[in-house]
Amino acid sequence: MYLQGEQELVPITMPKHDFDEDDMPELARAHSEGDVTIRQIATLTGLSSEEVYNRLVELYDEHDLSDD
């Protein structure tokens, strides 16, 4: 998987056992910028797509990431 960097696509690698809840705000920010999908986050974290969606909704509100 890749995140769109300023110059080039940058691979994202995060073994599931290395996932830390503190990574979610960064992943939510990347999602809000269109750089990563819910499915990609689910794969990276080992969470279900539904769980990722629910957490993103919370993080969007908490960190004011929405376009509104």
mmCIF file of the N, C-alpha and C atoms, coordinates in Angstrom:
data_MODEL
# 
_entry.id   MODEL 
# 
loop_
_atom_site.group_PDB 
_atom_site.id 
_atom_site.type_symbol 
_atom_site.label_atom_id 
_atom_site.label_alt_id 
_atom_site.label_comp_id 
_atom_site.label_asym_id 
_atom_site.label_entity_id 
_atom_site.label_seq_id 
_atom_site.pdbx_PDB_ins_code 
_atom_site.Cartn_x 
_atom_site.Cartn_y 
_atom_site.Cartn_z 
_atom_site.occupancy 
_atom_site.B_iso_or_equiv 
_atom_site.pdbx_formal_charge 
_atom_site.auth_seq_id 
_atom_site.auth_comp_id 
_atom_site.auth_asym_id 
_atom_site.auth_atom_id 
_atom_site.pdbx_PDB_model_num 
ATOM 1   N N  . MET A 1 1  ? 0.826   -1.173 0.000  1.00 0.00 ? 1  MET A N  1 
ATOM 2   C CA . MET A 1 1  ? 0.000   0.000  0.000  1.00 0.00 ? 1  MET A CA 1 
ATOM 3   C C  . MET A 1 1  ? 0.871   1.236  0.000  1.00 0.00 ? 1  MET A C  1 
ATOM 4   N N  . TYR A 1 2  ? 0.311   2.322  -0.462 1.00 0.00 ? 2  TYR A N  1 
ATOM 5   C CA . TYR A 1 2  ? 1.098   3.529  -0.614 1.00 0.00 ? 2  TYR A CA 1 
ATOM 6   C C  . TYR A 1 2  ? 0.333   4.743  -0.118 1.00 0.00 ? 2  TYR A C  1 
ATOM 7   N N  . LEU A 1 3  ? 1.062   5.676  0.442  1.00 0.00 ? 3  LEU A N  1 
ATOM 8   C CA . LEU A 1 3  ? 0.550   7.012  0.743  1.00 0.00 ? 3  LEU A CA 1 
ATOM 9   C C  . LEU A 1 3  ? 1.120   7.952  -0.300 1.00 0.00 ? 3  LEU A C  1 
ATOM 10  N N  . GLN A 1 4  ? 0.316   8.876  -0.761 1.00 0.00 ? 4  GLN A N  1 
ATOM 11  C CA . GLN A 1 4  ? 0.791   9.844  -1.736 1.00 0.00 ? 4  GLN A CA 1 
ATOM 12  C C  . GLN A 1 4  ? 1.627   10.882 -1.000 1.00 0.00 ? 4  GLN A C  1 
ATOM 13  N N  . GLY A 1 5  ? 2.902   10.923 -1.300 1.00 0.00 ? 5  GLY A N  1 
ATOM 14  C CA . GLY A 1 5  ? 3.781   11.930 -0.720 1.00 0.00 ? 5  GLY A CA 1 
ATOM 15  C C  . GLY A 1 5  ? 3.851   13.127 -1.655 1.00 0.00 ? 5  GLY A C  1 
ATOM 16  N N  . GLU A 1 6  ? 4.564   14.135 -1.285 1.00 0.00 ? 6  GLU A N  1 
ATOM 17  C CA . GLU A 1 6  ? 4.680   15.316 -2.141 1.00 0.00 ? 6  GLU A CA 1 
ATOM 18  C C  . GLU A 1 6  ? 5.385   15.001 -3.443 1.00 0.00 ? 6  GLU A C  1 
ATOM 19  N N  . GLN A 1 7  ? 6.376   14.137 -3.413 1.00 0.00 ? 7  GLN A N  1 
ATOM 20  C CA . GLN A 1 7  ? 7.167   13.855 -4.596 1.00 0.00 ? 7  GLN A CA 1 
ATOM 21  C C  . GLN A 1 7  ? 6.790   12.538 -5.273 1.00 0.00 ? 7  GLN A C  1 
ATOM 22  N N  . GLU A 1 8  ? 6.449   11.526 -4.486 1.00 0.00 ? 8  GLU A N  1 
ATOM 23  C CA . GLU A 1 8  ? 6.220   10.201 -5.038 1.00 0.00 ? 8  GLU A CA 1 
ATOM 24  C C  . GLU A 1 8  ? 5.356   9.389  -4.098 1.00 0.00 ? 8  GLU A C  1 
ATOM 25  N N  . LEU A 1 9  ? 4.904   8.240  -4.574 1.00 0.00 ? 9  LEU A N  1 
ATOM 26  C CA . LEU A 1 9  ? 4.164   7.343  -3.706 1.00 0.00 ? 9  LEU A CA 1 
ATOM 27  C C  . LEU A 1 9  ? 5.125   6.707  -2.722 1.00 0.00 ? 9  LEU A C  1 
ATOM 28  N N  . VAL A 1 10 ? 4.741   6.694  -1.472 1.00 0.00 ? 10 VAL A N  1 
ATOM 29  C CA . VAL A 1 10 ? 5.578   6.153  -0.409 1.00 0.00 ? 10 VAL A CA 1 
ATOM 30  C C  . VAL A 1 10 ? 4.900   4.897  0.134  1.00 0.00 ? 10 VAL A C  1 
ATOM 31  N N  . PRO A 1 11 ? 5.593   3.760  0.142  1.00 0.00 ? 11 PRO A N  1 
ATOM 32  C CA . PRO A 1 11 ? 4.949   2.543  0.641  1.00 0.00 ? 11 PRO A CA 1 
ATOM 33  C C  . PRO A 1 11 ? 4.649   2.631  2.131  1.00 0.00 ? 11 PRO A C  1 
ATOM 34  N N  . ILE A 1 12 ? 3.504   2.084  2.492  1.00 0.00 ? 12 ILE A N  1 
ATOM 35  C CA . ILE A 1 12 ? 3.126   1.985  3.902  1.00 0.00 ? 12 ILE A CA 1 
ATOM 36  C C  . ILE A 1 12 ? 3.316   0.535  4.294  1.00 0.00 ? 12 ILE A C  1 
ATOM 37  N N  . THR A 1 13 ? 4.091   0.309  5.297  1.00 0.00 ? 13 THR A N  1 
ATOM 38  C CA . THR A 1 13 ? 4.207   -1.041 5.820  1.00 0.00 ? 13 THR A CA 1 
ATOM 39  C C  . THR A 1 13 ? 4.058   -0.971 7.325  1.00 0.00 ? 13 THR A C  1 
ATOM 40  N N  . MET A 1 14 ? 3.150   -1.756 7.833  1.00 0.00 ? 14 MET A N  1 
ATOM 41  C CA . MET A 1 14 ? 2.931   -1.787 9.268  1.00 0.00 ? 14 MET A CA 1 
ATOM 42  C C  . MET A 1 14 ? 2.423   -3.185 9.601  1.00 0.00 ? 14 MET A C  1 
ATOM 43  N N  . PRO A 1 15 ? 3.302   -4.064 10.019 1.00 0.00 ? 15 PRO A N  1 
ATOM 44  C CA . PRO A 1 15 ? 2.817   -5.390 10.397 1.00 0.00 ? 15 PRO A CA 1 
ATOM 45  C C  . PRO A 1 15 ? 1.693   -5.267 11.409 1.00 0.00 ? 15 PRO A C  1 
ATOM 46  N N  . LYS A 1 16 ? 0.675   -6.097 11.273 1.00 0.00 ? 16 LYS A N  1 
ATOM 47  C CA . LYS A 1 16 ? -0.493  -6.011 12.151 1.00 0.00 ? 16 LYS A CA 1 
ATOM 48  C C  . LYS A 1 16 ? -0.121  -6.012 13.620 1.00 0.00 ? 16 LYS A C  1 
ATOM 49  N N  . HIS A 1 17 ? 0.881   -6.781 13.991 1.00 0.00 ? 17 HIS A N  1 
ATOM 50  C CA . HIS A 1 17 ? 1.258   -6.837 15.399 1.00 0.00 ? 17 HIS A CA 1 
ATOM 51  C C  . HIS A 1 17 ? 1.919   -5.545 15.873 1.00 0.00 ? 17 HIS A C  1 
ATOM 52  N N  . ASP A 1 18 ? 2.317   -4.673 14.947 1.00 0.00 ? 18 ASP A N  1 
ATOM 53  C CA . ASP A 1 18 ? 2.933   -3.399 15.318 1.00 0.00 ? 18 ASP A CA 1 
ATOM 54  C C  . ASP A 1 18 ? 1.931   -2.253 15.395 1.00 0.00 ? 18 ASP A C  1 
ATOM 55  N N  . PHE A 1 19 ? 0.660   -2.517 15.062 1.00 0.00 ? 19 PHE A N  1 
ATOM 56  C CA . PHE A 1 19 ? -0.345  -1.457 15.092 1.00 0.00 ? 19 PHE A CA 1 
ATOM 57  C C  . PHE A 1 19 ? -0.543  -0.967 16.510 1.00 0.00 ? 19 PHE A C  1 
ATOM 58  N N  . ASP A 1 20 ? -0.604  0.338  16.639 1.00 0.00 ? 20 ASP A N  1 
ATOM 59  C CA . ASP A 1 20 ? -0.825  0.989  17.917 1.00 0.00 ? 20 ASP A CA 1 
ATOM 60  C C  . ASP A 1 20 ? -1.986  1.956  17.733 1.00 0.00 ? 20 ASP A C  1 
ATOM 61  N N  . GLU A 1 21 ? -2.859  2.001  18.698 1.00 0.00 ? 21 GLU A N  1 
ATOM 62  C CA . GLU A 1 21 ? -4.012  2.911  18.618 1.00 0.00 ? 21 GLU A CA 1 
ATOM 63  C C  . GLU A 1 21 ? -3.576  4.354  18.362 1.00 0.00 ? 21 GLU A C  1 
ATOM 64  N N  . ASP A 1 22 ? -2.374  4.718  18.780 1.00 0.00 ? 22 ASP A N  1 
ATOM 65  C CA . ASP A 1 22 ? -1.886  6.084  18.559 1.00 0.00 ? 22 ASP A CA 1 
ATOM 66  C C  . ASP A 1 22 ? -1.648  6.378  17.085 1.00 0.00 ? 22 ASP A C  1 
ATOM 67  N N  . ASP A 1 23 ? -1.625  5.335  16.238 1.00 0.00 ? 23 ASP A N  1 
ATOM 68  C CA . ASP A 1 23 ? -1.457  5.531  14.800 1.00 0.00 ? 23 ASP A CA 1 
ATOM 69  C C  . ASP A 1 23 ? -2.756  5.952  14.120 1.00 0.00 ? 23 ASP A C  1 
ATOM 70  N N  . MET A 1 24 ? -3.892  5.726  14.764 1.00 0.00 ? 24 MET A N  1 
ATOM 71  C CA . MET A 1 24 ? -5.181  6.006  14.120 1.00 0.00 ? 24 MET A CA 1 
ATOM 72  C C  . MET A 1 24 ? -5.366  7.472  13.720 1.00 0.00 ? 24 MET A C  1 
ATOM 73  N N  . PRO A 1 25 ? -5.003  8.459  14.543 1.00 0.00 ? 25 PRO A N  1 
ATOM 74  C CA . PRO A 1 25 ? -5.181  9.837  14.092 1.00 0.00 ? 25 PRO A CA 1 
ATOM 75  C C  . PRO A 1 25 ? -4.391  10.147 12.816 1.00 0.00 ? 25 PRO A C  1 
ATOM 76  N N  . GLU A 1 26 ? -3.189  9.618  12.702 1.00 0.00 ? 26 GLU A N  1 
ATOM 77  C CA . GLU A 1 26 ? -2.398  9.836  11.492 1.00 0.00 ? 26 GLU A CA 1 
ATOM 78  C C  . GLU A 1 26 ? -3.056  9.165  10.285 1.00 0.00 ? 26 GLU A C  1 
ATOM 79  N N  . LEU A 1 27 ? -3.562  7.959  10.480 1.00 0.00 ? 27 LEU A N  1 
ATOM 80  C CA . LEU A 1 27 ? -4.256  7.263  9.396  1.00 0.00 ? 27 LEU A CA 1 
ATOM 81  C C  . LEU A 1 27 ? -5.551  7.990  9.035  1.00 0.00 ? 27 LEU A C  1 
ATOM 82  N N  . ALA A 1 28 ? -6.251  8.529  10.032 1.00 0.00 ? 28 ALA A N  1 
ATOM 83  C CA . ALA A 1 28 ? -7.479  9.293  9.764  1.00 0.00 ? 28 ALA A CA 1 
ATOM 84  C C  . ALA A 1 28 ? -7.160  10.549 8.953  1.00 0.00 ? 28 ALA A C  1 
ATOM 85  N N  . ARG A 1 29 ? -6.072  11.211 9.290  1.00 0.00 ? 29 ARG A N  1 
ATOM 86  C CA . ARG A 1 29 ? -5.663  12.406 8.547  1.00 0.00 ? 29 ARG A CA 1 
ATOM 87  C C  . ARG A 1 29 ? -5.328  12.029 7.098  1.00 0.00 ? 29 ARG A C  1 
ATOM 88  N N  . ALA A 1 30 ? -4.626  10.935 6.906  1.00 0.00 ? 30 ALA A N  1 
ATOM 89  C CA . ALA A 1 30 ? -4.294  10.471 5.556  1.00 0.00 ? 30 ALA A CA 1 
ATOM 90  C C  . ALA A 1 30 ? -5.568  10.119 4.789  1.00 0.00 ? 30 ALA A C  1 
ATOM 91  N N  . HIS A 1 31 ? -6.529  9.534  5.480  1.00 0.00 ? 31 HIS A N  1 
ATOM 92  C CA . HIS A 1 31 ? -7.811  9.206  4.843  1.00 0.00 ? 31 HIS A CA 1 
ATOM 93  C C  . HIS A 1 31 ? -8.554  10.471 4.442  1.00 0.00 ? 31 HIS A C  1 
ATOM 94  N N  . SER A 1 32 ? -8.561  11.471 5.313  1.00 0.00 ? 32 SER A N  1 
ATOM 95  C CA . SER A 1 32 ? -9.280  12.719 5.016  1.00 0.00 ? 32 SER A CA 1 
ATOM 96  C C  . SER A 1 32 ? -8.668  13.453 3.830  1.00 0.00 ? 32 SER A C  1 
ATOM 97  N N  . GLU A 1 33 ? -7.390  13.223 3.587  1.00 0.00 ? 33 GLU A N  1 
ATOM 98  C CA . GLU A 1 33 ? -6.703  13.854 2.457  1.00 0.00 ? 33 GLU A CA 1 
ATOM 99  C C  . GLU A 1 33 ? -6.780  12.993 1.200  1.00 0.00 ? 33 GLU A C  1 
ATOM 100 N N  . GLY A 1 34 ? -7.434  11.831 1.300  1.00 0.00 ? 34 GLY A N  1 
ATOM 101 C CA . GLY A 1 34 ? -7.604  10.965 0.147  1.00 0.00 ? 34 GLY A CA 1 
ATOM 102 C C  . GLY A 1 34 ? -6.400  10.101 -0.173 1.00 0.00 ? 34 GLY A C  1 
ATOM 103 N N  . ASP A 1 35 ? -5.481  9.979  0.764  1.00 0.00 ? 35 ASP A N  1 
ATOM 104 C CA . ASP A 1 35 ? -4.246  9.239  0.514  1.00 0.00 ? 35 ASP A CA 1 
ATOM 105 C C  . ASP A 1 35 ? -4.348  7.755  0.844  1.00 0.00 ? 35 ASP A C  1 
ATOM 106 N N  . VAL A 1 36 ? -5.353  7.370  1.614  1.00 0.00 ? 36 VAL A N  1 
ATOM 107 C CA . VAL A 1 36 ? -5.504  5.969  2.018  1.00 0.00 ? 36 VAL A CA 1 
ATOM 108 C C  . VAL A 1 36 ? -6.998  5.670  2.157  1.00 0.00 ? 36 VAL A C  1 
ATOM 109 N N  . THR A 1 37 ? -7.383  4.441  1.827  1.00 0.00 ? 37 THR A N  1 
ATOM 110 C CA . THR A 1 37 ? -8.793  4.054  1.896  1.00 0.00 ? 37 THR A CA 1 
ATOM 111 C C  . THR A 1 37 ? -9.089  3.313  3.198  1.00 0.00 ? 37 THR A C  1 
ATOM 112 N N  . ILE A 1 38 ? -10.367 3.153  3.476  1.00 0.00 ? 38 ILE A N  1 
ATOM 113 C CA . ILE A 1 38 ? -10.781 2.395  4.652  1.00 0.00 ? 38 ILE A CA 1 
ATOM 114 C C  . ILE A 1 38 ? -10.266 0.965  4.546  1.00 0.00 ? 38 ILE A C  1 
ATOM 115 N N  . ARG A 1 39 ? -10.356 0.382  3.365  1.00 0.00 ? 39 ARG A N  1 
ATOM 116 C CA . ARG A 1 39 ? -9.854  -0.989 3.193  1.00 0.00 ? 39 ARG A CA 1 
ATOM 117 C C  . ARG A 1 39 ? -8.357  -1.077 3.462  1.00 0.00 ? 39 ARG A C  1 
ATOM 118 N N  . GLN A 1 40 ? -7.609  -0.079 3.023  1.00 0.00 ? 40 GLN A N  1 
ATOM 119 C CA . GLN A 1 40 ? -6.171  -0.093 3.272  1.00 0.00 ? 40 GLN A CA 1 
ATOM 120 C C  . GLN A 1 40 ? -5.887  0.006  4.769  1.00 0.00 ? 40 GLN A C  1 
ATOM 121 N N  . ILE A 1 41 ? -6.621  0.867  5.453  1.00 0.00 ? 41 ILE A N  1 
ATOM 122 C CA . ILE A 1 41 ? -6.435  0.992  6.903  1.00 0.00 ? 41 ILE A CA 1 
ATOM 123 C C  . ILE A 1 41 ? -6.795  -0.320 7.588  1.00 0.00 ? 41 ILE A C  1 
ATOM 124 N N  . ALA A 1 42 ? -7.880  -0.951 7.145  1.00 0.00 ? 42 ALA A N  1 
ATOM 125 C CA . ALA A 1 42 ? -8.290  -2.228 7.724  1.00 0.00 ? 42 ALA A CA 1 
ATOM 126 C C  . ALA A 1 42 ? -7.190  -3.271 7.550  1.00 0.00 ? 42 ALA A C  1 
ATOM 127 N N  . THR A 1 43 ? -6.602  -3.322 6.376  1.00 0.00 ? 43 THR A N  1 
ATOM 128 C CA . THR A 1 43 ? -5.527  -4.277 6.113  1.00 0.00 ? 43 THR A CA 1 
ATOM 129 C C  . THR A 1 43 ? -4.314  -3.981 6.994  1.00 0.00 ? 43 THR A C  1 
ATOM 130 N N  . LEU A 1 44 ? -3.973  -2.712 7.113  1.00 0.00 ? 44 LEU A N  1 
ATOM 131 C CA . LEU A 1 44 ? -2.808  -2.328 7.918  1.00 0.00 ? 44 LEU A CA 1 
ATOM 132 C C  . LEU A 1 44 ? -2.986  -2.634 9.403  1.00 0.00 ? 44 LEU A C  1 
ATOM 133 N N  . THR A 1 45 ? -4.217  -2.437 9.881  1.00 0.00 ? 45 THR A N  1 
ATOM 134 C CA . THR A 1 45 ? -4.452  -2.530 11.313 1.00 0.00 ? 45 THR A CA 1 
ATOM 135 C C  . THR A 1 45 ? -4.976  -3.882 11.769 1.00 0.00 ? 45 THR A C  1 
ATOM 136 N N  . GLY A 1 46 ? -5.534  -4.654 10.843 1.00 0.00 ? 46 GLY A N  1 
ATOM 137 C CA . GLY A 1 46 ? -6.160  -5.910 11.219 1.00 0.00 ? 46 GLY A CA 1 
ATOM 138 C C  . GLY A 1 46 ? -7.579  -5.728 11.727 1.00 0.00 ? 46 GLY A C  1 
ATOM 139 N N  . LEU A 1 47 ? -8.095  -4.508 11.652 1.00 0.00 ? 47 LEU A N  1 
ATOM 140 C CA . LEU A 1 47 ? -9.470  -4.230 12.058 1.00 0.00 ? 47 LEU A CA 1 
ATOM 141 C C  . LEU A 1 47 ? -10.401 -4.504 10.887 1.00 0.00 ? 47 LEU A C  1 
ATOM 142 N N  . SER A 1 48 ? -11.686 -4.696 11.168 1.00 0.00 ? 48 SER A N  1 
ATOM 143 C CA . SER A 1 48 ? -12.662 -4.839 10.090 1.00 0.00 ? 48 SER A CA 1 
ATOM 144 C C  . SER A 1 48 ? -12.908 -3.458 9.470  1.00 0.00 ? 48 SER A C  1 
ATOM 145 N N  . SER A 1 49 ? -13.398 -3.452 8.244  1.00 0.00 ? 49 SER A N  1 
ATOM 146 C CA . SER A 1 49 ? -13.714 -2.183 7.578  1.00 0.00 ? 49 SER A CA 1 
ATOM 147 C C  . SER A 1 49 ? -14.752 -1.402 8.375  1.00 0.00 ? 49 SER A C  1 
ATOM 148 N N  . GLU A 1 50 ? -15.720 -2.123 8.943  1.00 0.00 ? 50 GLU A N  1 
ATOM 149 C CA . GLU A 1 50 ? -16.755 -1.464 9.742  1.00 0.00 ? 50 GLU A CA 1 
ATOM 150 C C  . GLU A 1 50 ? -16.152 -0.790 10.977 1.00 0.00 ? 50 GLU A C  1 
ATOM 151 N N  . GLU A 1 51 ? -15.239 -1.485 11.653 1.00 0.00 ? 51 GLU A N  1 
ATOM 152 C CA . GLU A 1 51 ? -14.591 -0.919 12.844 1.00 0.00 ? 51 GLU A CA 1 
ATOM 153 C C  . GLU A 1 51 ? -13.744 0.296  12.459 1.00 0.00 ? 51 GLU A C  1 
ATOM 154 N N  . VAL A 1 52 ? -13.030 0.206  11.338 1.00 0.00 ? 52 VAL A N  1 
ATOM 155 C CA . VAL A 1 52 ? -12.232 1.348  10.868 1.00 0.00 ? 52 VAL A CA 1 
ATOM 156 C C  . VAL A 1 52 ? -13.153 2.535  10.593 1.00 0.00 ? 52 VAL A C  1 
ATOM 157 N N  . TYR A 1 53 ? -14.259 2.287  9.899  1.00 0.00 ? 53 TYR A N  1 
ATOM 158 C CA . TYR A 1 53 ? -15.205 3.370  9.588  1.00 0.00 ? 53 TYR A CA 1 
ATOM 159 C C  . TYR A 1 53 ? -15.680 4.037  10.882 1.00 0.00 ? 53 TYR A C  1 
ATOM 160 N N  . ASN A 1 54 ? -16.096 3.234  11.858 1.00 0.00 ? 54 ASN A N  1 
ATOM 161 C CA . ASN A 1 54 ? -16.590 3.792  13.124 1.00 0.00 ? 54 ASN A CA 1 
ATOM 162 C C  . ASN A 1 54 ? -15.517 4.628  13.818 1.00 0.00 ? 54 ASN A C  1 
ATOM 163 N N  . ARG A 1 55 ? -14.301 4.147  13.812 1.00 0.00 ? 55 ARG A N  1 
ATOM 164 C CA . ARG A 1 55 ? -13.206 4.904  14.452 1.00 0.00 ? 55 ARG A CA 1 
ATOM 165 C C  . ARG A 1 55 ? -12.895 6.183  13.678 1.00 0.00 ? 55 ARG A C  1 
ATOM 166 N N  . LEU A 1 56 ? -12.965 6.118  12.350 1.00 0.00 ? 56 LEU A N  1 
ATOM 167 C CA . LEU A 1 56 ? -12.720 7.320  11.550 1.00 0.00 ? 56 LEU A CA 1 
ATOM 168 C C  . LEU A 1 56 ? -13.774 8.386  11.826 1.00 0.00 ? 56 LEU A C  1 
ATOM 169 N N  . VAL A 1 57 ? -15.032 7.976  11.954 1.00 0.00 ? 57 VAL A N  1 
ATOM 170 C CA . VAL A 1 57 ? -16.099 8.932  12.261 1.00 0.00 ? 57 VAL A CA 1 
ATOM 171 C C  . VAL A 1 57 ? -15.775 9.658  13.563 1.00 0.00 ? 57 VAL A C  1 
ATOM 172 N N  . GLU A 1 58 ? -15.374 8.905  14.574 1.00 0.00 ? 58 GLU A N  1 
ATOM 173 C CA . GLU A 1 58 ? -15.011 9.507  15.862 1.00 0.00 ? 58 GLU A CA 1 
ATOM 174 C C  . GLU A 1 58 ? -13.815 10.455 15.721 1.00 0.00 ? 58 GLU A C  1 
ATOM 175 N N  . LEU A 1 59 ? -12.798 10.005 14.987 1.00 0.00 ? 59 LEU A N  1 
ATOM 176 C CA . LEU A 1 59 ? -11.585 10.818 14.838 1.00 0.00 ? 59 LEU A CA 1 
ATOM 177 C C  . LEU A 1 59 ? -11.826 12.061 13.991 1.00 0.00 ? 59 LEU A C  1 
ATOM 178 N N  . TYR A 1 60 ? -12.680 11.946 12.974 1.00 0.00 ? 60 TYR A N  1 
ATOM 179 C CA . TYR A 1 60 ? -13.015 13.128 12.170 1.00 0.00 ? 60 TYR A CA 1 
ATOM 180 C C  . TYR A 1 60 ? -13.632 14.192 13.055 1.00 0.00 ? 60 TYR A C  1 
ATOM 181 N N  . ASP A 1 61 ? -14.543 13.776 13.937 1.00 0.00 ? 61 ASP A N  1 
ATOM 182 C CA . ASP A 1 61 ? -15.176 14.730 14.856 1.00 0.00 ? 61 ASP A CA 1 
ATOM 183 C C  . ASP A 1 61 ? -14.177 15.281 15.864 1.00 0.00 ? 61 ASP A C  1 
ATOM 184 N N  . GLU A 1 62 ? -13.384 14.398 16.436 1.00 0.00 ? 62 GLU A N  1 
ATOM 185 C CA . GLU A 1 62 ? -12.435 14.783 17.483 1.00 0.00 ? 62 GLU A CA 1 
ATOM 186 C C  . GLU A 1 62 ? -11.349 15.729 16.957 1.00 0.00 ? 62 GLU A C  1 
ATOM 187 N N  . HIS A 1 63 ? -10.869 15.483 15.735 1.00 0.00 ? 63 HIS A N  1 
ATOM 188 C CA . HIS A 1 63 ? -9.752  16.264 15.193 1.00 0.00 ? 63 HIS A CA 1 
ATOM 189 C C  . HIS A 1 63 ? -10.188 17.234 14.100 1.00 0.00 ? 63 HIS A C  1 
ATOM 190 N N  . ASP A 1 64 ? -11.501 17.422 13.943 1.00 0.00 ? 64 ASP A N  1 
ATOM 191 C CA . ASP A 1 64 ? -12.061 18.359 12.966 1.00 0.00 ? 64 ASP A CA 1 
ATOM 192 C C  . ASP A 1 64 ? -11.463 18.131 11.579 1.00 0.00 ? 64 ASP A C  1 
ATOM 193 N N  . LEU A 1 65 ? -11.576 16.904 11.082 1.00 0.00 ? 65 LEU A N  1 
ATOM 194 C CA . LEU A 1 65 ? -10.995 16.543 9.790  1.00 0.00 ? 65 LEU A CA 1 
ATOM 195 C C  . LEU A 1 65 ? -11.977 16.630 8.627  1.00 0.00 ? 65 LEU A C  1 
ATOM 196 N N  . SER A 1 66 ? -13.237 16.887 8.907  1.00 0.00 ? 66 SER A N  1 
ATOM 197 C CA . SER A 1 66 ? -14.225 16.916 7.830  1.00 0.00 ? 66 SER A CA 1 
ATOM 198 C C  . SER A 1 66 ? -14.054 18.161 6.975  1.00 0.00 ? 66 SER A C  1 
ATOM 199 N N  . ASP A 1 67 ? -14.635 18.103 5.770  1.00 0.00 ? 67 ASP A N  1 
ATOM 200 C CA . ASP A 1 67 ? -14.554 19.237 4.847  1.00 0.00 ? 67 ASP A CA 1 
ATOM 201 C C  . ASP A 1 67 ? -15.529 20.345 5.173  1.00 0.00 ? 67 ASP A C  1 
ATOM 202 N N  . ASP A 1 68 ? -16.443 20.092 6.102  1.00 0.00 ? 68 ASP A N  1 
ATOM 203 C CA . ASP A 1 68 ? -17.486 21.080 6.435  1.00 0.00 ? 68 ASP A CA 1 
ATOM 204 C C  . ASP A 1 68 ? -16.908 22.325 7.031  1.00 0.00 ? 68 ASP A C  1 
# 
